[in-house]
Amino acid sequence: MACALAQKACRDGYSALYTRAQSLCRDLAMARADGSLRSLLTRLSRIDVLVIDDWAMAPLSEPERRDFWEICKDRYQVLGDPTLADGILDRLVHNAHRLERLLGLNLAKP
């Protein structure tokens, strides 16, 4: 479903990236190690639709939680210092789109 939404976004002129959470975490860890983390986070923030598959299939480490926080913060240009869990949830919920509106579907129950 997420890939279909990303594909639709591309057809509508938006940029999209699909990645598995494990691959993203690995890329972020490598970028941290070689000093290119800020550059990677900047590139991710410029992508209109970021699809992270298999999210939260395993517990996140502290660096992985911070990295996800940075991705959310950079993408939505959020300022302030809320707790990590509340901040991430807030950004996900308030920047979400209903599928029926995005796809033009009528998903309402009769």
MODELLER restraints for C-alpha pairs under 7 A, 6 or more apart:
rsr = mdl.restraints
at = mdl.atoms
rsr.add(forms.Gaussian(group=physical.xy_distance, feature=features.Distance(at['CA:2:A'], at['CA:51:A']), mean=6.54, stdev=0.5))
rsr.add(forms.Gaussian(group=physical.xy_distance, feature=features.Distance(at['CA:6:A'], at['CA:16:A']), mean=5.77, stdev=0.5))
rsr.add(forms.Gaussian(group=physical.xy_distance, feature=features.Distance(at['CA:6:A'], at['CA:49:A']), mean=6.35, stdev=0.5))
rsr.add(forms.Gaussian(group=physical.xy_distance, feature=features.Distance(at['CA:10:A'], at['CA:16:A']), mean=6.34, stdev=0.5))
rsr.add(forms.Gaussian(group=physical.xy_distance, feature=features.Distance(at['CA:14:A'], at['CA:48:A']), mean=5.93, stdev=0.5))
rsr.add(forms.Gaussian(group=physical.xy_distance, feature=features.Distance(at['CA:15:A'], at['CA:47:A']), mean=5.50, stdev=0.5))
rsr.add(forms.Gaussian(group=physical.xy_distance, feature=features.Distance(at['CA:15:A'], at['CA:48:A']), mean=5.16, stdev=0.5))
rsr.add(forms.Gaussian(group=physical.xy_distance, feature=features.Distance(at['CA:15:A'], at['CA:49:A']), mean=6.28, stdev=0.5))
rsr.add(forms.Gaussian(group=physical.xy_distance, feature=features.Distance(at['CA:16:A'], at['CA:47:A']), mean=5.86, stdev=0.5))
rsr.add(forms.Gaussian(group=physical.xy_distance, feature=features.Distance(at['CA:16:A'], at['CA:48:A']), mean=5.86, stdev=0.5))
rsr.add(forms.Gaussian(group=physical.xy_distance, feature=features.Distance(at['CA:16:A'], at['CA:49:A']), mean=4.51, stdev=0.5))
rsr.add(forms.Gaussian(group=physical.xy_distance, feature=features.Distance(at['CA:16:A'], at['CA:50:A']), mean=5.78, stdev=0.5))
rsr.add(forms.Gaussian(group=physical.xy_distance, feature=features.Distance(at['CA:17:A'], at['CA:47:A']), mean=6.94, stdev=0.5))
rsr.add(forms.Gaussian(group=physical.xy_distance, feature=features.Distance(at['CA:17:A'], at['CA:49:A']), mean=6.42, stdev=0.5))
rsr.add(forms.Gaussian(group=physical.xy_distance, feature=features.Distance(at['CA:17:A'], at['CA:50:A']), mean=5.11, stdev=0.5))
rsr.add(forms.Gaussian(group=physical.xy_distance, feature=features.Distance(at['CA:17:A'], at['CA:51:A']), mean=6.05, stdev=0.5))
rsr.add(forms.Gaussian(group=physical.xy_distance, feature=features.Distance(at['CA:18:A'], at['CA:50:A']), mean=6.28, stdev=0.5))
rsr.add(forms.Gaussian(group=physical.xy_distance, feature=features.Distance(at['CA:18:A'], at['CA:51:A']), mean=4.68, stdev=0.5))
rsr.add(forms.Gaussian(group=physical.xy_distance, feature=features.Distance(at['CA:18:A'], at['CA:52:A']), mean=6.22, stdev=0.5))
rsr.add(forms.Gaussian(group=physical.xy_distance, feature=features.Distance(at['CA:19:A'], at['CA:51:A']), mean=6.21, stdev=0.5))
rsr.add(forms.Gaussian(group=physical.xy_distance, feature=features.Distance(at['CA:19:A'], at['CA:52:A']), mean=5.21, stdev=0.5))
rsr.add(forms.Gaussian(group=physical.xy_distance, feature=features.Distance(at['CA:19:A'], at['CA:53:A']), mean=6.16, stdev=0.5))
rsr.add(forms.Gaussian(group=physical.xy_distance, feature=features.Distance(at['CA:20:A'], at['CA:52:A']), mean=5.37, stdev=0.5))
rsr.add(forms.Gaussian(group=physical.xy_distance, feature=features.Distance(at['CA:20:A'], at['CA:53:A']), mean=4.54, stdev=0.5))
rsr.add(forms.Gaussian(group=physical.xy_distance, feature=features.Distance(at['CA:20:A'], at['CA:54:A']), mean=5.97, stdev=0.5))
rsr.add(forms.Gaussian(group=physical.xy_distance, feature=features.Distance(at['CA:21:A'], at['CA:52:A']), mean=5.50, stdev=0.5))
rsr.add(forms.Gaussian(group=physical.xy_distance, feature=features.Distance(at['CA:21:A'], at['CA:53:A']), mean=5.75, stdev=0.5))
rsr.add(forms.Gaussian(group=physical.xy_distance, feature=features.Distance(at['CA:21:A'], at['CA:54:A']), mean=5.77, stdev=0.5))
rsr.add(forms.Gaussian(group=physical.xy_distance, feature=features.Distance(at['CA:21:A'], at['CA:55:A']), mean=5.36, stdev=0.5))
rsr.add(forms.Gaussian(group=physical.xy_distance, feature=features.Distance(at['CA:25:A'], at['CA:64:A']), mean=6.32, stdev=0.5))
rsr.add(forms.Gaussian(group=physical.xy_distance, feature=features.Distance(at['CA:28:A'], at['CA:37:A']), mean=6.44, stdev=0.5))
rsr.add(forms.Gaussian(group=physical.xy_distance, feature=features.Distance(at['CA:31:A'], at['CA:37:A']), mean=4.51, stdev=0.5))
rsr.add(forms.Gaussian(group=physical.xy_distance, feature=features.Distance(at['CA:41:A'], at['CA:71:A']), mean=6.40, stdev=0.5))
rsr.add(forms.Gaussian(group=physical.xy_distance, feature=features.Distance(at['CA:45:A'], at['CA:71:A']), mean=6.75, stdev=0.5))
rsr.add(forms.Gaussian(group=physical.xy_distance, feature=features.Distance(at['CA:45:A'], at['CA:74:A']), mean=5.73, stdev=0.5))
rsr.add(forms.Gaussian(group=physical.xy_distance, feature=features.Distance(at['CA:45:A'], at['CA:75:A']), mean=4.79, stdev=0.5))
rsr.add(forms.Gaussian(group=physical.xy_distance, feature=features.Distance(at['CA:69:A'], at['CA:84:A']), mean=6.87, stdev=0.5))
rsr.add(forms.Gaussian(group=physical.xy_distance, feature=features.Distance(at['CA:69:A'], at['CA:88:A']), mean=6.21, stdev=0.5))
rsr.add(forms.Gaussian(group=physical.xy_distance, feature=features.Distance(at['CA:72:A'], at['CA:88:A']), mean=6.73, stdev=0.5))
rsr.add(forms.Gaussian(group=physical.xy_distance, feature=features.Distance(at['CA:72:A'], at['CA:91:A']), mean=6.80, stdev=0.5))
rsr.add(forms.Gaussian(group=physical.xy_distance, feature=features.Distance(at['CA:100:A'], at['CA:106:A']), mean=5.54, stdev=0.5))
rsr.add(forms.Gaussian(group=physical.xy_distance, feature=features.Distance(at['CA:100:A'], at['CA:107:A']), mean=5.64, stdev=0.5))
